[in-house]
Every structure is written in structure tokens, then in C-alpha cells.
Amino acid sequence: MEDIQAKAEELRLQLSSFHFNSAAPPPNQDLYNNNTENNFGDGQEVFYDDDGLLFNIGFGNVIVVDNLPIVKAEMAQQLESEIRRVFSEVGVIKEDGFSMPLNPLNQKTLGRCFIEFSSRQEAELARVKRDGYNFNTQALSVTLYDDLDRFIDITDVGTTPETNPSACLG
């Protein structure tokens, strides 16, 4: 019990305010529903900082745009303006919600960017409306950032069979 009290003090919680024998959930919280006040209803958790301010650590409102032209650093600003124009037609891009990384070796863009919208719905609309969009004769590939793990998290289902090089020579 002492470790619980120490942790509660560390978190600035008053244990006397909790009713551990209560059979009912706290007011305005349905513990059996994902739409509690600590969840936006779309799987993104909500957290509070030390000052009680709300912040969200999810990436559901971020898209990844691939198949962009690769340009030198001096042309990146112009490319960003064009990309912003195309994507602002489908949603509000957050202030500081655009990132287009550069290759540190040659100072050229990598052919992709990250765009953060005001909401997950806008990001989903951008994916639907702009995936396959013809941008400077190239078809854009637009993916929700949260969906990237589906493509990356591929488990090893087998091993590559070993080949005998001499068998190939005949």
C-alpha cells in the first residue's frame, strides 16, 4: 500500500477522493465504451500535461505523400507551395503541419512529405481525394501515417531457400 501512496503523491492524486469500493464508474465515464473523455472515439488517446492542458499524441491526422518530384533544396519552397495548394483544397493544414525532409548527402528532397491536418477526417479525405492524383505527370501516393505500420510490420513467414550455385550452371 505504501508504494501506491508514494505513486499517488508523485502523480499529485489524493487517494481519499477515490471510492475503491464503488460499483459505479466515475461520473461522465463509460468504462465499457471507447468514447470516454480520454479518447477521441477514433482510437487516439488524450492526455493531460502537468498544467492540466489537453494534448493528443496520435498521428491520425497526418498523411504521408509519396512519389513527389525530387528537387534541390533551393526549389523545395516552391514545391512545398504547390503541394500545399493541392492539399489545402481538401482540408486545413495545421500551422507548422508540413515537413519535406532533405537528403543530407545531396541536399535534395526525398520524394515524400508529411502533412498534418486539423482533424483525422480531413486527413482521410485527403487520402481518398489525392491518392493517385496527377501531380507534374506523376501519380501521388497518399497514405495515412497510422496505416504505415500495416506495411512495415510484416513478420517473417518463412526463410529464403538456399540455392546451390553449381546446380544453376548445369
C-alpha positions in Angstrom: 0.0 0.0 0.0 2.9 2.3 0.7 4.1 2.1 -2.9 0.6 3.0 -4.1 0.6 6.0 -1.8 4.0 7.1 -2.9 2.9 6.8 -6.6 -0.3 8.8 -5.9 1.8 11.5 -4.2 4.1 11.6 -7.2 1.1 12.0 -9.5 -0.4 14.5 -7.2 -3.5 12.4 -6.6 -5.5 12.4 -3.4 -6.4 8.8 -2.6 -9.1 10.0 -0.3 -11.1 11.2 -3.3 -11.2 7.7 -4.8 -14.0 5.3 -3.9 -12.3 2.0 -4.4 -15.4 0.0 -3.3 -17.7 1.8 -5.6 -19.5 -0.3 -8.2 -20.3 2.6 -10.5 -17.8 4.2 -12.8 -16.8 7.9 -12.3 -19.3 10.5 -13.5 -19.4 11.0 -17.3 -17.3 8.0 -18.0 -18.5 4.8 -19.5 -15.7 2.3 -18.9 -17.2 -0.1 -21.4 -17.2 2.3 -24.3 -14.2 3.7 -26.1 -15.8 7.1 -26.3 -14.7 8.2 -22.9 -13.3 11.6 -22.1 -9.8 10.1 -22.5 -10.4 9.1 -26.1 -11.5 11.0 -29.2 -13.5 8.0 -30.4 -11.1 7.3 -33.3 -8.5 5.4 -31.3 -6.4 8.4 -30.4 -5.8 8.8 -26.7 -6.0 12.2 -25.0 -3.5 13.1 -22.2 -3.1 16.0 -19.9 0.2 17.7 -19.0 1.2 18.9 -15.6 -0.8 22.1 -16.1 -4.0 20.2 -17.0 -3.7 21.1 -20.6 -5.1 18.7 -23.2 -2.8 17.2 -25.8 -3.0 14.4 -28.3 -0.1 12.2 -29.2 -1.8 10.3 -32.0 -0.9 10.7 -35.7 -4.4 10.0 -37.2 -4.5 13.5 -38.7 -1.2 13.1 -40.6 -0.7 11.8 -44.1 2.4 10.7 -46.0 2.6 11.9 -49.6 5.0 9.8 -51.8 6.1 10.0 -55.4 6.8 13.7 -55.3 9.4 15.2 -57.6 12.9 15.2 -56.2 14.3 18.7 -56.3 17.3 20.6 -55.0 16.9 22.4 -51.6 16.6 25.8 -53.3 13.5 24.6 -55.2 11.9 22.9 -52.1 10.0 26.0 -51.1 8.3 26.3 -54.5 7.4 22.6 -54.4 6.0 23.0 -50.9 3.8 25.8 -52.1 2.4 23.7 -54.9 1.8 20.7 -52.6 0.1 23.0 -50.0 -2.2 24.4 -52.7 -3.2 20.9 -53.9 -3.9 19.6 -50.4 -5.4 22.7 -48.9 -8.3 22.2 -51.3 -9.4 19.1 -49.2 -8.6 20.2 -45.7 -7.0 22.7 -43.3 -3.2 22.1 -43.0 -2.1 23.0 -39.4 0.4 25.7 -38.8 3.8 24.0 -38.9 2.0 21.0 -40.2 4.2 20.4 -43.3 7.5 18.6 -43.4 9.5 17.7 -46.5 12.8 16.1 -45.5 16.0 16.6 -47.4 18.8 14.1 -48.1 21.7 15.4 -46.1 24.2 14.0 -48.6 23.0 15.8 -51.7 20.6 18.4 -50.3 17.7 17.2 -52.4 14.2 16.3 -51.3 13.4 12.6 -50.8 10.3 12.5 -52.9 7.9 12.5 -49.9 6.4 14.8 -47.4 4.3 14.7 -44.3 1.2 16.9 -43.9 -0.7 17.4 -40.6 -4.4 18.4 -41.0 -6.7 19.8 -38.3 -8.6 16.5 -38.0 -8.5 12.8 -38.8 -11.5 13.3 -41.1 -9.6 15.8 -43.2 -6.6 13.5 -43.5 -8.8 10.6 -44.6 -10.5 12.9 -47.2 -7.1 13.9 -48.4 -6.1 10.3 -48.8 -9.3 9.5 -50.7 -9.2 12.6 -52.9 -5.5 12.8 -53.6 -4.2 9.2 -53.8 -3.4 8.7 -57.5 -3.7 12.5 -58.1 -1.7 13.6 -61.2 1.0 16.0 -59.9 3.5 17.1 -62.5 2.9 14.0 -64.6 3.4 11.7 -61.5 0.6 9.9 -59.6 0.8 10.8 -55.9 0.6 8.0 -53.3 -1.1 9.2 -50.2 -1.2 7.1 -47.0 -2.4 7.8 -43.5 0.6 7.9 -41.2 -1.2 5.5 -38.8 -1.6 3.0 -41.7 2.2 2.8 -42.3 2.6 0.1 -39.6 0.5 -2.2 -41.7 3.1 -2.0 -44.4 6.1 -2.0 -42.2 5.1 -4.7 -39.6 5.4 -7.7 -41.9 6.6 -10.7 -39.9 9.0 -13.2 -41.4 6.7 -16.1 -42.5 9.5 -18.2 -43.9 13.1 -18.3 -44.9 14.6 -17.9 -48.4 15.5 -21.3 -49.7 19.2 -21.8 -50.1 20.3 -22.4 -53.7 23.3 -24.4 -55.0 25.2 -22.1 -57.4 26.7 -25.1 -59.2 23.2 -26.5 -59.9 22.4 -23.4 -61.9 25.5 -23.8 -64.1 24.2 -27.1 -65.5 
